[in-house]
């Protein structure tokens, strides 16, 4: 693999990683009104999270993936 191909791959990964930032915001925003729900008292937010647990796991899972994507970039 040439230097040019490596730089192109890094550039593509950086663009994809940047777009992934929006995915958890859309998922969590729709499921639990994130980030507004960060200010909710526990007696409001915990039942909300429990009722949307699959979406919360997916949203934070995508956060984990795009955070780890910085390592090769």
Predicted model as a PDB file, atoms N, CA, C, CB and O in Angstrom, pLDDT in the B-factor column:
MODEL        1                                                                  
ATOM      1  N   UNK A   1       0.852  -1.178   0.000  1.00 80.00           N  
ATOM      2  CA  UNK A   1       0.000   0.000   0.000  1.00 80.00           C  
ATOM      3  C   UNK A   1       0.898   1.242   0.000  1.00 80.00           C  
ATOM      4  CB  UNK A   1      -0.970  -0.002   1.233  1.00 80.00           C  
ATOM      5  O   UNK A   1       1.801   1.376   0.825  1.00 80.00           O  
ATOM      6  N   UNK A   2       0.631   2.126  -0.928  1.00 94.00           N  
ATOM      7  CA  UNK A   2       1.460   3.312  -1.050  1.00 94.00           C  
ATOM      8  C   UNK A   2       1.075   4.358  -0.006  1.00 94.00           C  
ATOM      9  CB  UNK A   2       1.343   3.897  -2.457  1.00 94.00           C  
ATOM     10  O   UNK A   2       0.022   4.275   0.628  1.00 94.00           O  
ATOM     11  N   UNK A   3       1.939   5.323   0.151  1.00 94.00           N  
ATOM     12  CA  UNK A   3       1.687   6.417   1.101  1.00 94.00           C  
ATOM     13  C   UNK A   3       0.400   7.164   0.733  1.00 94.00           C  
ATOM     14  CB  UNK A   3       2.888   7.402   1.128  1.00 94.00           C  
ATOM     15  O   UNK A   3      -0.367   7.562   1.611  1.00 94.00           O  
ATOM     16  N   UNK A   4       0.176   7.346  -0.548  1.00 94.00           N  
ATOM     17  CA  UNK A   4      -1.031   8.036  -1.016  1.00 94.00           C  
ATOM     18  C   UNK A   4      -2.292   7.280  -0.586  1.00 94.00           C  
ATOM     19  CB  UNK A   4      -1.002   8.193  -2.553  1.00 94.00           C  
ATOM     20  O   UNK A   4      -3.257   7.890  -0.125  1.00 94.00           O  
ATOM     21  N   UNK A   5      -2.285   5.954  -0.738  1.00 95.00           N  
ATOM     22  CA  UNK A   5      -3.439   5.143  -0.356  1.00 95.00           C  
ATOM     23  C   UNK A   5      -3.671   5.191   1.154  1.00 95.00           C  
ATOM     24  CB  UNK A   5      -3.245   3.693  -0.814  1.00 95.00           C  
ATOM     25  O   UNK A   5      -4.814   5.233   1.609  1.00 95.00           O  
ATOM     26  N   UNK A   6      -2.609   5.184   1.909  1.00 92.00           N  
ATOM     27  CA  UNK A   6      -2.736   5.265   3.363  1.00 92.00           C  
ATOM     28  C   UNK A   6      -3.350   6.595   3.774  1.00 92.00           C  
ATOM     29  CB  UNK A   6      -1.369   5.082   4.036  1.00 92.00           C  
ATOM     30  O   UNK A   6      -4.235   6.638   4.628  1.00 92.00           O  
ATOM     31  N   UNK A   7      -2.879   7.680   3.164  1.00 91.00           N  
ATOM     32  CA  UNK A   7      -3.434   8.999   3.493  1.00 91.00           C  
ATOM     33  C   UNK A   7      -4.894   9.116   3.068  1.00 91.00           C  
ATOM     34  CB  UNK A   7      -2.610  10.102   2.826  1.00 91.00           C  
ATOM     35  O   UNK A   7      -5.696   9.734   3.768  1.00 91.00           O  
ATOM     36  N   UNK A   8      -5.241   8.528   1.930  1.00 93.00           N  
ATOM     37  CA  UNK A   8      -6.642   8.529   1.494  1.00 93.00           C  
ATOM     38  C   UNK A   8      -7.509   7.745   2.468  1.00 93.00           C  
ATOM     39  CB  UNK A   8      -6.770   7.936   0.079  1.00 93.00           C  
ATOM     40  O   UNK A   8      -8.612   8.179   2.801  1.00 93.00           O  
ATOM     41  N   UNK A   9      -7.028   6.606   2.926  1.00 89.00           N  
ATOM     42  CA  UNK A   9      -7.770   5.791   3.881  1.00 89.00           C  
ATOM     43  C   UNK A   9      -7.968   6.553   5.191  1.00 89.00           C  
ATOM     44  CB  UNK A   9      -7.039   4.459   4.138  1.00 89.00           C  
ATOM     45  O   UNK A   9      -9.059   6.528   5.761  1.00 89.00           O  
ATOM     46  N   UNK A  10      -6.948   7.213   5.663  1.00 85.00           N  
ATOM     47  CA  UNK A  10      -7.062   8.009   6.883  1.00 85.00           C  
ATOM     48  C   UNK A  10      -8.067   9.134   6.687  1.00 85.00           C  
ATOM     49  CB  UNK A  10      -5.693   8.579   7.290  1.00 85.00           C  
ATOM     50  O   UNK A  10      -8.861   9.414   7.585  1.00 85.00           O  
ATOM     51  N   UNK A  11      -8.046   9.776   5.538  1.00 88.00           N  
ATOM     52  CA  UNK A  11      -9.004  10.842   5.251  1.00 88.00           C  
ATOM     53  C   UNK A  11     -10.441  10.343   5.232  1.00 88.00           C  
ATOM     54  CB  UNK A  11      -8.676  11.487   3.926  1.00 88.00           C  
ATOM     55  O   UNK A  11     -11.337  10.985   5.779  1.00 88.00           O  
ATOM     56  N   UNK A  12     -10.654   9.201   4.603  1.00 89.00           N  
ATOM     57  CA  UNK A  12     -12.002   8.616   4.555  1.00 89.00           C  
ATOM     58  C   UNK A  12     -12.450   8.234   5.961  1.00 89.00           C  
ATOM     59  CB  UNK A  12     -12.036   7.374   3.621  1.00 89.00           C  
ATOM     60  O   UNK A  12     -13.595   8.493   6.334  1.00 89.00           O  
ATOM     61  N   UNK A  13     -11.571   7.627   6.742  1.00 81.00           N  
ATOM     62  CA  UNK A  13     -11.918   7.273   8.116  1.00 81.00           C  
ATOM     63  C   UNK A  13     -12.260   8.507   8.947  1.00 81.00           C  
ATOM     64  CB  UNK A  13     -10.770   6.511   8.766  1.00 81.00           C  
ATOM     65  O   UNK A  13     -13.177   8.469   9.768  1.00 81.00           O  
ATOM     66  N   UNK A  14     -11.536   9.584   8.741  1.00 83.00           N  
ATOM     67  CA  UNK A  14     -11.815  10.818   9.483  1.00 83.00           C  
ATOM     68  C   UNK A  14     -13.190  11.373   9.110  1.00 83.00           C  
ATOM     69  CB  UNK A  14     -10.723  11.873   9.208  1.00 83.00           C  
ATOM     70  O   UNK A  14     -13.922  11.851   9.977  1.00 83.00           O  
ATOM     71  N   UNK A  15     -13.540  11.314   7.837  1.00 87.00           N  
ATOM     72  CA  UNK A  15     -14.854  11.808   7.405  1.00 87.00           C  
ATOM     73  C   UNK A  15     -15.973  10.931   7.963  1.00 87.00           C  
ATOM     74  CB  UNK A  15     -14.935  11.853   5.865  1.00 87.00           C  
ATOM     75  O   UNK A  15     -16.974  11.445   8.464  1.00 87.00           O  
ATOM     76  N   UNK A  16     -15.809   9.620   7.880  1.00 83.00           N  
ATOM     77  CA  UNK A  16     -16.822   8.699   8.416  1.00 83.00           C  
ATOM     78  C   UNK A  16     -16.960   8.898   9.925  1.00 83.00           C  
ATOM     79  CB  UNK A  16     -16.451   7.220   8.095  1.00 83.00           C  
ATOM     80  O   UNK A  16     -18.073   8.929  10.449  1.00 83.00           O  
ATOM     81  N   UNK A  17     -15.852   9.029  10.608  1.00 80.00           N  
ATOM     82  CA  UNK A  17     -15.885   9.225  12.058  1.00 80.00           C  
ATOM     83  C   UNK A  17     -16.616  10.515  12.406  1.00 80.00           C  
ATOM     84  CB  UNK A  17     -14.459   9.250  12.634  1.00 80.00           C  
ATOM     85  O   UNK A  17     -17.379  10.557  13.371  1.00 80.00           O  
ATOM     86  N   UNK A  18     -16.391  11.549  11.638  1.00 83.00           N  
ATOM     87  CA  UNK A  18     -17.056  12.823  11.875  1.00 83.00           C  
ATOM     88  C   UNK A  18     -18.566  12.699  11.697  1.00 83.00           C  
ATOM     89  CB  UNK A  18     -16.502  13.891  10.936  1.00 83.00           C  
ATOM     90  O   UNK A  18     -19.336  13.264  12.474  1.00 83.00           O  
ATOM     91  N   UNK A  19     -18.982  11.968  10.685  1.00 83.00           N  
ATOM     92  CA  UNK A  19     -20.419  11.776  10.466  1.00 83.00           C  
ATOM     93  C   UNK A  19     -21.044  10.908  11.551  1.00 83.00           C  
ATOM     94  CB  UNK A  19     -20.666  11.149   9.097  1.00 83.00           C  
ATOM     95  O   UNK A  19     -22.218  11.080  11.879  1.00 83.00           O  
ATOM     96  N   UNK A  20     -20.276   9.979  12.109  1.00 80.00           N  
ATOM     97  CA  UNK A  20     -20.793   9.121  13.176  1.00 80.00           C  
ATOM     98  C   UNK A  20     -21.139   9.905  14.441  1.00 80.00           C  
ATOM     99  CB  UNK A  20     -19.780   8.045  13.506  1.00 80.00           C  
ATOM    100  O   UNK A  20     -21.912   9.425  15.269  1.00 80.00           O  
ATOM    101  N   UNK A  21     -20.583  11.090  14.599  1.00 83.00           N  
ATOM    102  CA  UNK A  21     -20.880  11.914  15.765  1.00 83.00           C  
ATOM    103  C   UNK A  21     -22.381  12.219  15.831  1.00 83.00           C  
ATOM    104  CB  UNK A  21     -20.062  13.227  15.723  1.00 83.00           C  
ATOM    105  O   UNK A  21     -22.948  12.311  16.920  1.00 83.00           O  
ATOM    106  N   UNK A  22     -23.010  12.372  14.690  1.00 90.00           N  
ATOM    107  CA  UNK A  22     -24.419  12.740  14.653  1.00 90.00           C  
ATOM    108  C   UNK A  22     -25.362  11.579  14.960  1.00 90.00           C  
ATOM    109  CB  UNK A  22     -24.751  13.305  13.310  1.00 90.00           C  
ATOM    110  O   UNK A  22     -26.487  11.801  15.407  1.00 90.00           O  
ATOM    111  N   UNK A  23     -24.925  10.364  14.729  1.00 92.00           N  
ATOM    112  CA  UNK A  23     -25.798   9.204  14.885  1.00 92.00           C  
ATOM    113  C   UNK A  23     -26.276   9.032  16.329  1.00 92.00           C  
ATOM    114  CB  UNK A  23     -25.076   7.948  14.429  1.00 92.00           C  
ATOM    115  O   UNK A  23     -27.482   8.899  16.539  1.00 92.00           O  
ATOM    116  N   UNK A  24     -25.388   9.027  17.340  1.00 91.00           N  
ATOM    117  CA  UNK A  24     -25.887   8.873  18.706  1.00 91.00           C  
ATOM    118  C   UNK A  24     -26.794  10.023  19.126  1.00 91.00           C  
ATOM    119  CB  UNK A  24     -24.726   8.765  19.670  1.00 91.00           C  
ATOM    120  O   UNK A  24     -27.735   9.827  19.896  1.00 91.00           O  
ATOM    121  N   UNK A  25     -26.517  11.207  18.627  1.00 91.00           N  
ATOM    122  CA  UNK A  25     -27.375  12.343  18.977  1.00 91.00           C  
ATOM    123  C   UNK A  25     -28.778  12.138  18.448  1.00 91.00           C  
ATOM    124  CB  UNK A  25     -26.797  13.649  18.431  1.00 91.00           C  
ATOM    125  O   UNK A  25     -29.750  12.473  19.125  1.00 91.00           O  
ATOM    126  N   UNK A  26     -28.898  11.594  17.253  1.00 94.00           N  
ATOM    127  CA  UNK A  26     -30.227  11.332  16.688  1.00 94.00           C  
ATOM    128  C   UNK A  26     -30.931  10.208  17.440  1.00 94.00           C  
ATOM    129  CB  UNK A  26     -30.115  10.976  15.197  1.00 94.00           C  
ATOM    130  O   UNK A  26     -32.118  10.308  17.751  1.00 94.00           O  
ATOM    131  N   UNK A  27     -30.198   9.144  17.729  1.00 96.00           N  
ATOM    132  CA  UNK A  27     -30.800   7.997  18.419  1.00 96.00           C  
ATOM    133  C   UNK A  27     -31.226   8.378  19.828  1.00 96.00           C  
ATOM    134  CB  UNK A  27     -29.817   6.816  18.468  1.00 96.00           C  
ATOM    135  O   UNK A  27     -32.375   8.161  20.215  1.00 96.00           O  
ATOM    136  N   UNK A  28     -30.298   8.947  20.596  1.00 95.00           N  
ATOM    137  CA  UNK A  28     -30.600   9.286  21.990  1.00 95.00           C  
ATOM    138  C   UNK A  28     -31.562  10.457  22.090  1.00 95.00           C  
ATOM    139  CB  UNK A  28     -29.320   9.610  22.743  1.00 95.00           C  
ATOM    140  O   UNK A  28     -32.377  10.512  23.011  1.00 95.00           O  
ATOM    141  N   UNK A  29     -31.477  11.385  21.161  1.00 95.00           N  
ATOM    142  CA  UNK A  29     -32.399  12.516  21.159  1.00 95.00           C  
ATOM    143  C   UNK A  29     -33.832  12.068  20.978  1.00 95.00           C  
ATOM    144  CB  UNK A  29     -32.029  13.495  20.071  1.00 95.00           C  
ATOM    145  O   UNK A  29     -34.736  12.572  21.646  1.00 95.00           O  
ATOM    146  N   UNK A  30     -34.043  11.120  20.074  1.00 94.00           N  
ATOM    147  CA  UNK A  30     -35.384  10.607  19.843  1.00 94.00           C  
ATOM    148  C   UNK A  30     -35.884   9.708  20.959  1.00 94.00           C  
ATOM    149  CB  UNK A  30     -35.421   9.863  18.554  1.00 94.00           C  
ATOM    150  O   UNK A  30     -37.079   9.677  21.253  1.00 94.00           O  
ATOM    151  N   UNK A  31     -34.973   8.979  21.576  1.00 96.00           N  
ATOM    152  CA  UNK A  31     -35.374   8.003  22.587  1.00 96.00           C  
ATOM    153  C   UNK A  31     -35.610   8.629  23.955  1.00 96.00           C  
ATOM    154  CB  UNK A  31     -34.327   6.928  22.702  1.00 96.00           C  
ATOM    155  O   UNK A  31     -36.622   8.358  24.601  1.00 96.00           O  
ATOM    156  N   UNK A  32     -34.669   9.472  24.397  1.00 96.00           N  
ATOM    157  CA  UNK A  32     -34.752   9.978  25.779  1.00 96.00           C  
ATOM    158  C   UNK A  32     -34.573  11.491  25.862  1.00 96.00           C  
ATOM    159  CB  UNK A  32     -33.703   9.300  26.644  1.00 96.00           C  
ATOM    160  O   UNK A  32     -34.245  12.015  26.927  1.00 96.00           O  
ATOM    161  N   UNK A  33     -34.782  12.192  24.763  1.00 94.00           N  
ATOM    162  CA  UNK A  33     -34.639  13.649  24.728  1.00 94.00           C  
ATOM    163  C   UNK A  33     -33.250  14.088  25.183  1.00 94.00           C  
ATOM    164  CB  UNK A  33     -35.703  14.306  25.605  1.00 94.00           C  
ATOM    165  O   UNK A  33     -33.098  15.067  25.914  1.00 94.00           O  
ATOM    166  N   UNK A  34     -32.240  13.341  24.732  1.00 91.00           N  
ATOM    167  CA  UNK A  34     -30.861  13.660  25.075  1.00 91.00           C  
ATOM    168  C   UNK A  34     -30.414  14.833  24.224  1.00 91.00           C  
ATOM    169  CB  UNK A  34     -29.927  12.435  24.870  1.00 91.00           C  
ATOM    170  O   UNK A  34     -30.768  14.842  23.045  1.00 91.00           O  
ATOM    171  N   UNK A  35     -29.705  15.783  24.680  1.00 90.00           N  
ATOM    172  CA  UNK A  35     -29.021  15.934  25.951  1.00 90.00           C  
ATOM    173  C   UNK A  35     -29.861  16.621  27.037  1.00 90.00           C  
ATOM    174  CB  UNK A  35     -27.766  16.702  25.738  1.00 90.00           C  
ATOM    175  O   UNK A  35     -29.400  16.768  28.169  1.00 90.00           O  
ATOM    176  N   UNK A  36     -31.076  17.038  26.706  1.00 94.00           N  
ATOM    177  CA  UNK A  36     -31.899  17.695  27.717  1.00 94.00           C  
ATOM    178  C   UNK A  36     -32.143  16.813  28.928  1.00 94.00           C  
ATOM    179  CB  UNK A  36     -33.218  18.107  27.120  1.00 94.00           C  
ATOM    180  O   UNK A  36     -32.243  17.311  30.049  1.00 94.00           O  
ATOM    181  N   UNK A  37     -32.240  15.491  28.709  1.00 93.00           N  
ATOM    182  CA  UNK A  37     -32.520  14.576  29.806  1.00 93.00           C  
ATOM    183  C   UNK A  37     -31.376  14.497  30.812  1.00 93.00           C  
ATOM    184  CB  UNK A  37     -32.812  13.203  29.261  1.00 93.00           C  
ATOM    185  O   UNK A  37     -31.551  13.958  31.905  1.00 93.00           O  
ATOM    186  N   UNK A  38     -30.208  15.028  30.455  1.00 92.00           N  
ATOM    187  CA  UNK A  38     -29.105  15.049  31.418  1.00 92.00           C  
ATOM    188  C   UNK A  38     -29.431  15.930  32.620  1.00 92.00           C  
ATOM    189  CB  UNK A  38     -27.824  15.540  30.746  1.00 92.00           C  
ATOM    190  O   UNK A  38     -28.849  15.758  33.692  1.00 92.00           O  
ATOM    191  N   UNK A  39     -30.351  16.867  32.449  1.00 96.00           N  
ATOM    192  CA  UNK A  39     -30.751  17.743  33.541  1.00 96.00           C  
ATOM    193  C   UNK A  39     -31.979  17.252  34.297  1.00 96.00           C  
ATOM    194  CB  UNK A  39     -31.014  19.112  33.011  1.00 96.00           C  
ATOM    195  O   UNK A  39     -32.380  17.869  35.283  1.00 96.00           O  
ATOM    196  N   UNK A  40     -32.584  16.149  33.852  1.00 95.00           N  
ATOM    197  CA  UNK A  40     -33.764  15.627  34.519  1.00 95.00           C  
ATOM    198  C   UNK A  40     -33.375  15.009  35.857  1.00 95.00           C  
ATOM    199  CB  UNK A  40     -34.477  14.592  33.631  1.00 95.00           C  
ATOM    200  O   UNK A  40     -32.275  14.474  35.991  1.00 95.00           O  
ATOM    201  N   UNK A  41     -34.252  15.077  36.836  1.00 96.00           N  
ATOM    202  CA  UNK A  41     -33.975  14.384  38.105  1.00 96.00           C  
ATOM    203  C   UNK A  41     -34.032  12.873  37.893  1.00 96.00           C  
ATOM    204  CB  UNK A  41     -34.991  14.816  39.208  1.00 96.00           C  
ATOM    205  O   UNK A  41     -34.685  12.399  36.963  1.00 96.00           O  
ATOM    206  N   UNK A  42     -33.353  12.122  38.745  1.00 96.00           N  
ATOM    207  CA  UNK A  42     -33.299  10.670  38.574  1.00 96.00           C  
ATOM    208  C   UNK A  42     -34.666   9.996  38.510  1.00 96.00           C  
ATOM    209  CB  UNK A  42     -32.515  10.070  39.690  1.00 96.00           C  
ATOM    210  O   UNK A  42     -34.846   9.030  37.770  1.00 96.00           O  
ATOM    211  N   UNK A  43     -35.632  10.498  39.280  1.00 97.00           N  
ATOM    212  CA  UNK A  43     -36.946   9.851  39.271  1.00 97.00           C  
ATOM    213  C   UNK A  43     -37.671  10.032  37.939  1.00 97.00           C  
ATOM    214  CB  UNK A  43     -37.803  10.401  40.398  1.00 97.00           C  
ATOM    215  O   UNK A  43     -38.659   9.342  37.687  1.00 97.00           O  
ATOM    216  N   UNK A  44     -37.208  10.939  37.084  1.00 95.00           N  
ATOM    217  CA  UNK A  44     -37.768  11.097  35.736  1.00 95.00           C  
ATOM    218  C   UNK A  44     -36.946  10.359  34.687  1.00 95.00           C  
ATOM    219  CB  UNK A  44     -37.855  12.573  35.372  1.00 95.00           C  
ATOM    220  O   UNK A  44     -37.493   9.683  33.815  1.00 95.00           O  
ATOM    221  N   UNK A  45     -35.636  10.497  34.782  1.00 95.00           N  
ATOM    222  CA  UNK A  45     -34.783   9.981  33.706  1.00 95.00           C  
ATOM    223  C   UNK A  45     -34.601   8.464  33.781  1.00 95.00           C  
ATOM    224  CB  UNK A  45     -33.423  10.660  33.754  1.00 95.00           C  
ATOM    225  O   UNK A  45     -34.513   7.811  32.741  1.00 95.00           O  
ATOM    226  N   UNK A  46     -34.544   7.895  34.970  1.00 96.00           N  
ATOM    227  CA  UNK A  46     -34.311   6.456  35.056  1.00 96.00           C  
ATOM    228  C   UNK A  46     -35.461   5.633  34.461  1.00 96.00           C  
ATOM    229  CB  UNK A  46     -34.097   6.060  36.504  1.00 96.00           C  
ATOM    230  O   UNK A  46     -35.193   4.687  33.721  1.00 96.00           O  
ATOM    231  N   UNK A  47     -36.728   5.952  34.752  1.00 97.00           N  
ATOM    232  CA  UNK A  47     -37.801   5.213  34.071  1.00 97.00           C  
ATOM    233  C   UNK A  47     -37.788   5.444  32.550  1.00 97.00           C  
ATOM    234  CB  UNK A  47     -39.164   5.625  34.644  1.00 97.00           C  
ATOM    235  O   UNK A  47     -38.110   4.539  31.780  1.00 97.00           O  
ATOM    236  N   UNK A  48     -37.420   6.639  32.132  1.00 96.00           N  
ATOM    237  CA  UNK A  48     -37.330   6.942  30.707  1.00 96.00           C  
ATOM    238  C   UNK A  48     -36.261   6.076  30.040  1.00 96.00           C  
ATOM    239  CB  UNK A  48     -37.019   8.436  30.493  1.00 96.00           C  
ATOM    240  O   UNK A  48     -36.485   5.517  28.966  1.00 96.00           O  
ATOM    241  N   UNK A  49     -35.115   5.972  30.676  1.00 96.00           N  
ATOM    242  CA  UNK A  49     -34.033   5.140  30.142  1.00 96.00           C  
ATOM    243  C   UNK A  49     -34.466   3.677  30.103  1.00 96.00           C  
ATOM    244  CB  UNK A  49     -32.747   5.299  30.991  1.00 96.00           C  
ATOM    245  O   UNK A  49     -34.225   2.979  29.118  1.00 96.00           O  
ATOM    246  N   UNK A  50     -35.098   3.219  31.169  1.00 97.00           N  
ATOM    247  CA  UNK A  50     -35.539   1.826  31.224  1.00 97.00           C  
ATOM    248  C   UNK A  50     -36.556   1.519  30.123  1.00 97.00           C  
ATOM    249  CB  UNK A  50     -36.142   1.515  32.597  1.00 97.00           C  
ATOM    250  O   UNK A  50     -36.535   0.431  29.546  1.00 97.00           O  
ATOM    251  N   UNK A  51     -37.430   2.453  29.834  1.00 97.00           N  
ATOM    252  CA  UNK A  51     -38.441   2.213  28.798  1.00 97.00           C  
ATOM    253  C   UNK A  51     -37.840   2.221  27.394  1.00 97.00           C  
ATOM    254  CB  UNK A  51     -39.540   3.262  28.888  1.00 97.00           C  
ATOM    255  O   UNK A  51     -38.434   1.666  26.469  1.00 97.00           O  
ATOM    256  N   UNK A  52     -36.687   2.834  27.224  1.00 97.00           N  
ATOM    257  CA  UNK A  52     -36.017   2.930  25.909  1.00 97.00           C  
ATOM    258  C   UNK A  52     -34.625   2.309  25.955  1.00 97.00           C  
ATOM    259  CB  UNK A  52     -35.917   4.404  25.458  1.00 97.00           C  
ATOM    260  O   UNK A  52     -33.716   2.772  25.265  1.00 97.00           O  
ATOM    261  N   UNK A  53     -34.453   1.264  26.763  1.00 98.00           N  
ATOM    262  CA  UNK A  53     -33.128   0.712  27.030  1.00 98.00           C  
ATOM    263  C   UNK A  53     -32.406   0.243  25.763  1.00 98.00           C  
ATOM    264  CB  UNK A  53     -33.245  -0.439  27.997  1.00 98.00           C  
ATOM    265  O   UNK A  53     -31.192   0.410  25.652  1.00 98.00           O  
ATOM    266  N   UNK A  54     -33.130  -0.337  24.813  1.00 98.00           N  
ATOM    267  CA  UNK A  54     -32.466  -0.804  23.589  1.00 98.00           C  
ATOM    268  C   UNK A  54     -31.897   0.358  22.780  1.00 98.00           C  
ATOM    269  CB  UNK A  54     -33.446  -1.606  22.726  1.00 98.00           C  
ATOM    270  O   UNK A  54     -30.787   0.261  22.256  1.00 98.00           O  
ATOM    271  N   UNK A  55     -32.639   1.449  22.674  1.00 97.00           N  
ATOM    272  CA  UNK A  55     -32.154   2.624  21.948  1.00 97.00           C  
ATOM    273  C   UNK A  55     -30.996   3.293  22.693  1.00 97.00           C  
ATOM    274  CB  UNK A  55     -33.298   3.631  21.737  1.00 97.00           C  
ATOM    275  O   UNK A  55     -30.059   3.794  22.071  1.00 97.00           O  
ATOM    276  N   UNK A  56     -31.065   3.297  24.023  1.00 97.00           N  
ATOM    277  CA  UNK A  56     -29.977   3.877  24.822  1.00 97.00           C  
ATOM    278  C   UNK A  56     -28.704   3.066  24.613  1.00 97.00           C  
ATOM    279  CB  UNK A  56     -30.355   3.919  26.334  1.00 97.00           C  
ATOM    280  O   UNK A  56     -27.628   3.636  24.429  1.00 97.00           O  
ATOM    281  N   UNK A  57     -28.819   1.759  24.639  1.00 97.00           N  
ATOM    282  CA  UNK A  57     -27.643   0.906  24.403  1.00 97.00           C  
ATOM    283  C   UNK A  57     -27.079   1.130  23.003  1.00 97.00           C  
ATOM    284  CB  UNK A  57     -28.008  -0.582  24.592  1.00 97.00           C  
ATOM    285  O   UNK A  57     -25.864   1.221  22.824  1.00 97.00           O  
ATOM    286  N   UNK A  58     -27.959   1.217  22.022  1.00 96.00           N  
ATOM    287  CA  UNK A  58     -27.506   1.454  20.657  1.00 96.00           C  
ATOM    288  C   UNK A  58     -26.809   2.803  20.541  1.00 96.00           C  
ATOM    289  CB  UNK A  58     -28.683   1.382  19.685  1.00 96.00           C  
ATOM    290  O   UNK A  58     -25.732   2.897  19.952  1.00 96.00           O  
ATOM    291  N   UNK A  59     -27.412   3.841  21.094  1.00 95.00           N  
ATOM    292  CA  UNK A  59     -26.832   5.184  21.021  1.00 95.00           C  
ATOM    293  C   UNK A  59     -25.461   5.266  21.664  1.00 95.00           C  
ATOM    294  CB  UNK A  59     -27.751   6.177  21.676  1.00 95.00           C  
ATOM    295  O   UNK A  59     -24.518   5.800  21.079  1.00 95.00           O  
ATOM    296  N   UNK A  60     -25.356   4.730  22.879  1.00 93.00           N  
ATOM    297  CA  UNK A  60     -24.061   4.768  23.549  1.00 93.00           C  
ATOM    298  C   UNK A  60     -23.076   3.782  22.944  1.00 93.00           C  
ATOM    299  CB  UNK A  60     -24.229   4.483  25.023  1.00 93.00           C  
ATOM    300  O   UNK A  60     -21.865   3.979  23.043  1.00 93.00           O  
ATOM    301  N   UNK A  61     -23.580   2.719  22.316  1.00 94.00           N  
ATOM    302  CA  UNK A  61     -22.698   1.802  21.587  1.00 94.00           C  
ATOM    303  C   UNK A  61     -22.046   2.486  20.393  1.00 94.00           C  
ATOM    304  CB  UNK A  61     -23.479   0.574  21.119  1.00 94.00           C  
ATOM    305  O   UNK A  61     -20.864   2.284  20.116  1.00 94.00           O  
ATOM    306  N   UNK A  62     -22.830   3.298  19.691  1.00 90.00           N  
ATOM    307  CA  UNK A  62     -22.272   4.059  18.565  1.00 90.00           C  
ATOM    308  C   UNK A  62     -21.250   5.070  19.083  1.00 90.00           C  
ATOM    309  CB  UNK A  62     -23.401   4.783  17.770  1.00 90.00           C  
ATOM    310  O   UNK A  62     -20.221   5.288  18.444  1.00 90.00           O  
ATOM    311  N   UNK A  63     -21.525   5.687  20.231  1.00 87.00           N  
ATOM    312  CA  UNK A  63     -20.535   6.581  20.836  1.00 87.00           C  
ATOM    313  C   UNK A  63     -19.223   5.840  21.065  1.00 87.00           C  
ATOM    314  CB  UNK A  63     -21.063   7.160  22.166  1.00 87.00           C  
ATOM    315  O   UNK A  63     -18.149   6.361  20.765  1.00 87.00           O  
ATOM    316  N   UNK A  64     -19.313   4.633  21.595  1.00 90.00           N  
ATOM    317  CA  UNK A  64     -18.111   3.840  21.846  1.00 90.00           C  
ATOM    318  C   UNK A  64     -17.370   3.554  20.549  1.00 90.00           C  
ATOM    319  CB  UNK A  64     -18.469   2.527  22.548  1.00 90.00           C  
ATOM    320  O   UNK A  64     -16.147   3.683  20.488  1.00 90.00           O  
ATOM    321  N   UNK A  65     -18.101   3.170  19.517  1.00 85.00           N  
ATOM    322  CA  UNK A  65     -17.475   2.846  18.236  1.00 85.00           C  
ATOM    323  C   UNK A  65     -16.761   4.050  17.654  1.00 85.00           C  
ATOM    324  CB  UNK A  65     -18.515   2.333  17.248  1.00 85.00           C  
ATOM    325  O   UNK A  65     -15.617   3.938  17.212  1.00 85.00           O  
ATOM    326  N   UNK A  66     -17.427   5.219  17.649  1.00 80.00           N  
ATOM    327  CA  UNK A  66     -16.748   6.354  17.028  1.00 80.00           C  
ATOM    328  C   UNK A  66     -15.632   6.891  17.905  1.00 80.00           C  
ATOM    329  CB  UNK A  66     -17.740   7.459  16.727  1.00 80.00           C  
ATOM    330  O   UNK A  66     -14.705   7.524  17.399  1.00 80.00           O  
ATOM    331  N   UNK A  67     -15.700   6.656  19.199  1.00 83.00           N  
ATOM    332  CA  UNK A  67     -14.583   7.046  20.066  1.00 83.00           C  
ATOM    333  C   UNK A  67     -13.367   6.160  19.798  1.00 83.00           C  
ATOM    334  CB  UNK A  67     -14.994   6.958  21.555  1.00 83.00           C  
ATOM    335  O   UNK A  67     -12.237   6.646  19.742  1.00 83.00           O  
ATOM    336  N   UNK A  68     -13.603   4.868  19.636  1.00 84.00           N  
ATOM    337  CA  UNK A  68     -12.503   3.957  19.335  1.00 84.00           C  
ATOM    338  C   UNK A  68     -11.958   4.170  17.915  1.00 84.00           C  
ATOM    339  CB  UNK A  68     -12.964   2.511  19.506  1.00 84.00           C  
ATOM    340  O   UNK A  68     -10.812   3.820  17.633  1.00 84.00           O  
ATOM    341  N   UNK A  69     -12.770   4.737  17.032  1.00 74.00           N  
ATOM    342  CA  UNK A  69     -12.331   4.971  15.655  1.00 74.00           C  
ATOM    343  C   UNK A  69     -11.203   5.991  15.586  1.00 74.00           C  
ATOM    344  CB  UNK A  69     -13.502   5.440  14.804  1.00 74.00           C  
ATOM    345  O   UNK A  69     -10.492   6.053  14.582  1.00 74.00           O  
ATOM    346  N   UNK A  70     -11.026   6.786  16.626  1.00 74.00           N  
ATOM    347  CA  UNK A  70      -9.933   7.756  16.620  1.00 74.00           C  
ATOM    348  C   UNK A  70      -8.575   7.080  16.722  1.00 74.00           C  
ATOM    349  CB  UNK A  70     -10.103   8.742  17.760  1.00 74.00           C  
ATOM    350  O   UNK A  70      -7.576   7.645  16.275  1.00 74.00           O  
ATOM    351  N   UNK A  71      -8.512   5.890  17.296  1.00 77.00           N  
ATOM    352  CA  UNK A  71      -7.220   5.222  17.478  1.00 77.00           C  
ATOM    353  C   UNK A  71      -6.470   5.029  16.156  1.00 77.00           C  
ATOM    354  CB  UNK A  71      -7.427   3.871  18.148  1.00 77.00           C  
ATOM    355  O   UNK A  71      -5.303   5.412  16.070  1.00 77.00           O  
ATOM    356  N   UNK A  72      -7.088   4.454  15.129  1.00 70.00           N  
ATOM    357  CA  UNK A  72      -6.316   4.299  13.881  1.00 70.00           C  
ATOM    358  C   UNK A  72      -6.133   5.605  13.120  1.00 70.00           C  
ATOM    359  CB  UNK A  72      -6.993   3.296  12.981  1.00 70.00           C  
ATOM    360  O   UNK A  72      -5.194   5.736  12.334  1.00 70.00           O  
ATOM    361  N   UNK A  73      -7.021   6.574  13.345  1.00 64.00           N  
ATOM    362  CA  UNK A  73      -6.904   7.834  12.629  1.00 64.00           C  
ATOM    363  C   UNK A  73      -5.735   8.607  13.185  1.00 64.00           C  
ATOM    364  CB  UNK A  73      -8.199   8.657  12.728  1.00 64.00           C  
ATOM    365  O   UNK A  73      -5.449   9.712  12.723  1.00 64.00           O  
TER     366      UNK A  73                                                      
ENDMDL                                                                          
END                                                                             
